[in-house]
């Protein structure tokens, strides 16, 4: 599992997002630094580094200048960012995957995938493992 970064949409939800996803929903990603950093995406689409578990943007400490410089660099991010979030629907856990495509700091495309029921996926996996453990061994 390991470390990840968090992303919050502080804007209207893009088309194709489930109604359970709100501006309070935490998306996780391993596409960026994986340092428990926190990013926000506002109406313009820019990927804004706003903090982390150990750093805050508004800390006046000069030692935070490195952090502020990194924040400026993300304003010009190029590449794809895979993110996912979980939500509850019908008493079950669901997962929603999204890919954000950035070019020169501008969000050019949002690709969504249909949400899938994590609980159903996990139950099917466990059933397959159980079935495999009872299958006759062949040599």
Residue frames as qw, qx, qy, qz and C-alpha x, y, z in Angstrom:
[[0.000, 0.889, 0.458, 0.000, 0.00, 0.00, 0.00],
 [0.540, 0.019, -0.009, 0.841, 2.47, 2.68, 1.10],
 [0.036, -0.521, -0.198, 0.830, 2.25, 6.43, 0.98],
 [0.290, 0.599, 0.618, 0.417, 0.05, 8.43, -1.36],
 [0.029, -0.038, -0.054, 0.997, -1.06, 12.01, -2.01],
 [0.180, 0.595, 0.728, -0.290, -4.59, 13.38, -1.62],
 [0.034, 0.126, 0.382, 0.915, -6.57, 15.47, -4.10],
 [0.168, 0.572, 0.653, -0.467, -9.80, 17.38, -3.46],
 [0.177, 0.482, 0.528, 0.676, -12.04, 18.92, -6.12],
 [0.077, -0.531, -0.396, 0.745, -12.80, 22.44, -4.84],
 [0.215, 0.193, -0.405, -0.868, -14.96, 23.16, -7.86],
 [0.802, 0.150, 0.091, -0.571, -18.15, 21.93, -9.43],
 [0.664, -0.153, 0.726, 0.089, -17.96, 18.20, -9.99],
 [0.141, 0.345, -0.654, -0.658, -17.07, 17.29, -13.56],
 [0.796, 0.157, -0.163, -0.562, -19.58, 15.50, -15.77],
 [0.768, 0.174, -0.615, -0.047, -19.68, 11.76, -15.19],
 [0.086, 0.270, -0.756, 0.590, -18.93, 11.91, -11.46],
 [0.376, -0.448, -0.811, -0.023, -21.32, 9.93, -9.22],
 [0.279, -0.780, -0.158, -0.538, -23.61, 12.07, -7.06],
 [0.788, -0.563, -0.180, 0.171, -21.94, 10.68, -3.91],
 [0.646, 0.050, -0.025, 0.761, -18.68, 12.44, -4.86],
 [0.095, -0.969, -0.227, -0.031, -18.48, 15.96, -3.38],
 [0.271, 0.811, -0.324, 0.405, -15.85, 18.61, -2.71],
 [0.540, -0.634, 0.473, -0.288, -15.24, 16.86, 0.63],
 [0.994, 0.080, 0.072, 0.005, -14.37, 13.55, -1.05],
 [0.304, -0.709, 0.578, 0.267, -10.72, 12.60, -0.74],
 [0.876, 0.455, -0.160, -0.023, -9.21, 11.17, -3.91],
 [0.633, -0.577, 0.445, 0.262, -5.91, 9.33, -3.52],
 [0.713, 0.675, -0.192, -0.016, -3.09, 9.03, -6.03],
 [0.763, -0.396, 0.326, 0.395, 0.31, 7.45, -6.41],
 [0.637, 0.630, 0.243, 0.373, 0.95, 9.38, -9.65],
 [0.050, 0.937, -0.148, 0.311, 2.64, 12.32, -7.92],
 [0.142, 0.660, -0.626, 0.391, 5.21, 12.44, -5.09],
 [0.799, -0.285, -0.528, -0.032, 3.62, 9.96, -2.65],
 [0.336, 0.174, -0.516, 0.768, 4.63, 12.10, 0.33],
 [0.182, -0.615, -0.705, 0.301, 1.21, 12.52, 1.95],
 [0.061, -0.103, 0.087, 0.989, 0.81, 15.89, 0.23],
 [0.279, 0.632, 0.656, -0.303, -2.57, 17.55, -0.27],
 [0.117, 0.023, 0.464, 0.878, -3.63, 19.05, -3.59],
 [0.366, 0.583, 0.512, -0.513, -6.76, 20.92, -4.66],
 [0.235, 0.242, 0.633, 0.697, -8.31, 21.38, -8.07],
 [0.169, 0.519, 0.338, -0.767, -10.29, 24.60, -8.44],
 [0.590, 0.669, 0.316, -0.322, -12.55, 25.85, -11.27],
 [0.311, 0.788, -0.427, -0.316, -9.63, 26.66, -13.55],
 [0.973, 0.164, -0.161, -0.035, -8.40, 23.07, -13.22],
 [0.290, 0.681, -0.587, 0.328, -4.90, 23.83, -11.94],
 [0.833, -0.242, -0.459, 0.194, -3.31, 21.27, -9.64],
 [0.085, -0.797, 0.259, -0.539, -2.59, 23.31, -6.51],
 [0.623, -0.062, -0.654, 0.425, -0.33, 21.96, -3.76],
 [0.339, -0.753, -0.076, -0.559, -1.86, 23.24, -0.51],
 [0.456, -0.643, 0.497, -0.363, -0.15, 21.28, 2.23],
 [0.678, 0.158, -0.718, 0.029, 0.85, 17.97, 3.64],
 [0.757, -0.531, -0.379, 0.042, 0.90, 16.12, 6.91],
 [0.676, -0.367, -0.128, 0.626, 4.17, 17.87, 7.79],
 [0.266, -0.041, 0.177, 0.947, 4.00, 21.16, 5.86],
 [0.181, 0.786, 0.539, -0.243, 1.59, 24.03, 5.45],
 [0.462, 0.593, 0.287, 0.594, 1.63, 26.56, 2.62],
 [0.094, -0.898, -0.099, -0.419, 1.06, 29.58, 4.84],
 [0.758, -0.529, -0.088, 0.372, 3.78, 28.78, 7.39],
 [0.178, 0.971, -0.154, 0.034, 6.04, 31.87, 7.41],
 [0.711, -0.500, 0.410, 0.276, 9.07, 29.77, 8.38],
 [0.280, 0.735, -0.479, -0.390, 11.82, 30.39, 5.76],
 [0.300, -0.238, 0.918, 0.106, 12.55, 26.65, 5.81],
 [0.576, 0.456, 0.643, -0.218, 9.22, 26.21, 4.04],
 [0.273, 0.684, -0.294, -0.609, 10.50, 28.03, 0.94],
 [0.043, -0.208, 0.922, 0.324, 11.43, 24.67, -0.64],
 [0.263, 0.418, 0.852, -0.174, 7.84, 23.56, -0.18],
 [0.309, 0.751, 0.204, -0.547, 6.48, 26.78, -1.67],
 [0.117, 0.539, -0.618, -0.560, 8.79, 26.36, -4.67],
 [0.141, 0.082, 0.974, 0.155, 7.44, 22.85, -5.24],
 [0.300, 0.616, 0.613, -0.392, 3.92, 24.28, -5.07],
 [0.260, 0.713, -0.189, -0.623, 4.78, 26.75, -7.84],
 [0.013, -0.307, 0.854, 0.419, 6.16, 23.93, -10.00],
 [0.268, 0.320, 0.906, -0.070, 2.86, 22.02, -9.85],
 [0.347, 0.674, 0.211, -0.617, 1.11, 25.00, -11.41],
 [0.412, 0.615, -0.483, -0.468, 2.82, 23.92, -14.67],
 [0.598, -0.165, 0.782, -0.062, 2.37, 20.15, -14.29],
 [0.562, 0.385, -0.528, -0.507, 2.55, 18.00, -17.44],
 [0.151, 0.147, -0.977, 0.019, 1.29, 14.43, -17.47],
 [0.631, -0.348, -0.526, -0.451, -1.47, 12.13, -16.33],
 [0.177, -0.281, 0.692, -0.641, -2.65, 11.71, -12.77],
 [0.537, -0.259, -0.762, -0.253, -4.63, 8.57, -11.86],
 [0.234, -0.245, 0.511, -0.790, -6.89, 9.16, -8.87],
 [0.464, -0.313, -0.797, -0.227, -9.51, 7.11, -7.06],
 [0.317, -0.275, 0.411, -0.809, -12.05, 7.60, -4.33],
 [0.202, -0.247, -0.947, 0.040, -14.38, 5.35, -2.37],
 [0.393, -0.162, 0.110, -0.898, -17.97, 6.04, -1.42],
 [0.275, 0.158, 0.891, -0.325, -20.99, 4.25, 0.05],
 [0.512, 0.087, -0.332, -0.787, -24.00, 3.26, -2.06],
 [0.834, -0.115, -0.364, -0.398, -26.72, 0.81, -1.03],
 [0.790, -0.549, 0.248, -0.119, -24.79, -0.24, 2.07],
 [0.911, 0.073, 0.159, 0.373, -21.74, -1.27, 0.01],
 [0.305, -0.687, 0.280, 0.597, -18.34, 0.28, -0.71],
 [0.696, 0.664, 0.235, 0.139, -17.82, 1.55, -4.25],
 [0.495, -0.431, 0.281, 0.700, -14.65, 2.76, -5.96],
 [0.466, 0.860, 0.196, -0.064, -14.46, 5.46, -8.63],
 [0.650, -0.214, 0.317, 0.657, -11.37, 5.83, -10.86],
 [0.319, 0.934, 0.110, -0.114, -10.44, 8.96, -12.82],
 [0.684, -0.017, 0.188, 0.704, -7.47, 9.98, -14.97],
 [0.050, 0.941, 0.085, -0.323, -6.61, 13.68, -15.17],
 [0.724, 0.301, 0.233, 0.576, -4.58, 14.78, -18.21],
 [0.173, -0.898, -0.021, 0.403, -2.49, 17.95, -17.73],
 [0.673, 0.391, 0.179, 0.602, -0.50, 19.89, -20.26],
 [0.275, 0.372, -0.121, 0.878, 1.56, 22.91, -19.17],
 [0.012, 0.087, 0.591, -0.802, -0.44, 23.13, -15.97],
 [0.525, 0.082, -0.075, -0.844, -3.80, 23.12, -17.73],
 [0.511, 0.100, 0.824, -0.223, -6.34, 20.36, -17.15],
 [0.256, 0.264, -0.578, -0.728, -7.07, 19.24, -20.71],
 [0.657, -0.077, -0.614, -0.430, -9.11, 16.06, -20.18],
 [0.464, -0.271, 0.673, -0.509, -10.86, 14.12, -17.44],
 [0.570, 0.077, -0.745, -0.337, -11.39, 10.44, -18.18],
 [0.572, -0.279, 0.521, -0.569, -13.78, 8.63, -15.84],
 [0.309, 0.032, -0.936, -0.168, -14.52, 4.92, -15.50],
 [0.652, -0.453, -0.376, -0.478, -17.74, 3.43, -14.28],
 [0.375, -0.527, 0.593, -0.479, -17.75, 3.03, -10.49],
 [0.674, 0.011, -0.730, -0.114, -17.48, -0.57, -9.36],
 [0.732, -0.593, 0.024, -0.334, -18.65, -2.22, -6.17],
 [0.144, 0.593, -0.746, 0.265, -15.53, -3.03, -4.18],
 [0.588, -0.219, 0.647, -0.434, -17.45, -5.33, -1.81],
 [0.904, 0.320, 0.129, -0.253, -18.73, -7.45, -4.75],
 [0.556, 0.663, -0.493, 0.086, -15.25, -7.55, -6.28],
 [0.136, -0.519, 0.758, -0.370, -13.74, -8.67, -2.97],
 [0.774, -0.032, 0.490, -0.399, -16.42, -11.35, -2.45],
 [0.863, 0.475, -0.107, -0.133, -15.79, -12.76, -5.96],
 [0.326, 0.663, -0.639, 0.216, -12.04, -12.80, -5.33],
 [0.394, -0.374, 0.730, -0.415, -12.46, -14.64, -2.02],
 [0.880, 0.170, 0.289, -0.337, -14.84, -17.16, -3.63],
 [0.736, 0.585, -0.340, -0.006, -12.29, -17.84, -6.39],
 [0.066, 0.593, -0.732, 0.328, -9.52, -18.32, -3.81],
 [0.642, -0.174, 0.605, -0.438, -11.70, -20.69, -1.80],
 [0.897, 0.363, 0.056, -0.245, -12.62, -22.66, -4.92],
 [0.536, 0.651, -0.527, 0.111, -8.96, -22.92, -5.97],
 [0.187, -0.507, 0.754, -0.373, -7.94, -24.23, -2.55],
 [0.726, 0.001, 0.589, -0.355, -10.45, -27.12, -2.86],
 [0.727, 0.541, -0.291, -0.308, -9.62, -28.01, -6.47],
 [0.963, -0.124, 0.180, 0.160, -7.97, -31.41, -6.99],
 [0.192, -0.764, 0.499, 0.362, -4.21, -31.19, -7.36],
 [0.901, 0.433, 0.029, 0.025, -2.78, -32.43, -10.66],
 [0.544, -0.602, 0.417, 0.409, 0.82, -33.38, -11.23]]
